[in-house]
Amino acid sequence: MYFCQWLLTAGIAALSLGAGFAKPLNGAGRTLVVVDDPNEYSQYLESLEQREFQLTIKDTHDESGLELVNYGELTYDNLIVLPTKAKSLGPKLSAKALLEYFNLGGNILAVTSAKSSPESLREFAAELDIHISPRGYQIVDHFNSADSSDEHNVLKLTSANINAPDSVISDIISHDEDGGSTKSGEFDYEAGNAAYLGNNELVIPFISAPSTSYVFDAREQEDNDVADKLWVSGSQAYLAAGLQSRKNTRFSWVGSASLFKNGAAASASAIDNITKWTFQEKSVLKSVGASHYDLTFPEVENPHIYKVSTDVLYLISLSEWNGNEWVPFDASDVQLEFIMLDPYYRLTLSRNATAEAAAEDGSIAIYSTQFKAPDQYGMFTFKTEYQRPGYTFVEDARVVTVRHIANDEWPRSWEITNSWVYLTSAGSVVIGWLVFVAFYLYTGYSPKKSDKKTQ
């Protein structure tokens, strides 16, 4: 026990070296905002500037400064597309350009409405398996509408409609226009459209529509046959969704501009959470470092060769960005896989308080486990792969060799208890032979005296 504690202390220095790295985040990066009238969203944009975002505000008619990628390098770290009256976003914001920008590491926040749903944005979202309703389609609810008119296009949403994990939307508290708190997660969704989601496992639903709502083509009001114009209905419709790529770039879509406009205090908390998640101000993880030890030779860190059936110690350090600083990431489902083609072991790691105390670094959480190497030689991989909805993906892989037991490392015969019977038998034969030889050599021969023949 004390030996393992010493070993943990010795290895902590290597794990904590990365904790002082510069913040590799886009949370305070260059941001392009595409909008017709920024005054309608001044409160939202001011909140971004207060968090030290460098905003560049453009409209679709001003093509200068809309280049997202220049010679393979990102011009902006983040992109916000707010509803616009233009049917198209232009060639510099085409679906192909958006996809290239996203693949190179740019984060995108797209906002549409019933009257604004650009085709390039819809095509790009469809590539991610988020299918946004076309321009002119809107979502209505005749049973749970907050609108007193006949349109019923103002949906009343509650916390029950929020499907996002806590890593995306958490601590939702709505506020009224006077700044007072109201029921948690209750806000209105006005004049918006919706989308249906495909089977892409990377898609994260944020807000679902009420079960009594539906999306239809509102451009033909004289036609009363709504069933022929349905796009999606009920809980299959989503009002906001997102996706995180395998490169940890993020895309979020919200189907109503009313949630971002000035005076939308009730939805400010939800929108703030979505924005922070999109621009990687929250739920960002990193692996500070990992190490492994052969407990037979504890002074050697990260050995390249292990012997079969050797006791192995593995440690990994994880941190989470909370918007201001790196803090320890606490989870109960971090696992290690010891792989050769298929995992030989899949072990759940646990936080090691002794190692964290020895590290004297409050920004890391150290997870560890101890196991015995399998009785199989070959090339193995220590692999920690943490992929949870909303969190950036963390992967750490280290390849080692597990060798067989050498000829001079096998236990000798006298170390095997089952062989003692045979060794005793062999020894008794040798001893018996020696006794026989001794008797044969050193015992004198006295011939029998025969009686004299008498006459």
Secondary structure, DSSP 8 states (H G I E B T S, - for coil): -HHHHHHHHHHHHHHGGGGG-----STTSEEEEE-S-GGGGHHHHHHHHHTT-EEEEE-TT--TT--SEETTEES-SEEEE---S-S---GGGSHHHHHHHHHTT-EEEEE--SS---HHHHHHHHHTTEEE--TTEEEEESSSBS--SSS--EEEE-GGGB---TTTS-S---B-TTS-B-STT-EEEES---EEE-S-TTEEEEEE--TTEEEEETT-TT---GGGGEEEEGGG-EEEEEEE-TTS-EEEEES-GGGTSTT--TTHHHHHHHHHHHTTSSSEEEEEEEEEEETTSTTSBS-SEEETT-EEEEEEEEEEE-SSSEEE---S--EEEEESSSEEEEEE-EE-HHHHHHHT-TT-EEEEEEEE--S--EEEEEEEEE--TTS--EEEEEEEEEE---GGGS--GGG-GGGHHHHHHHHHHHHHHHHHHHHHHHS------------
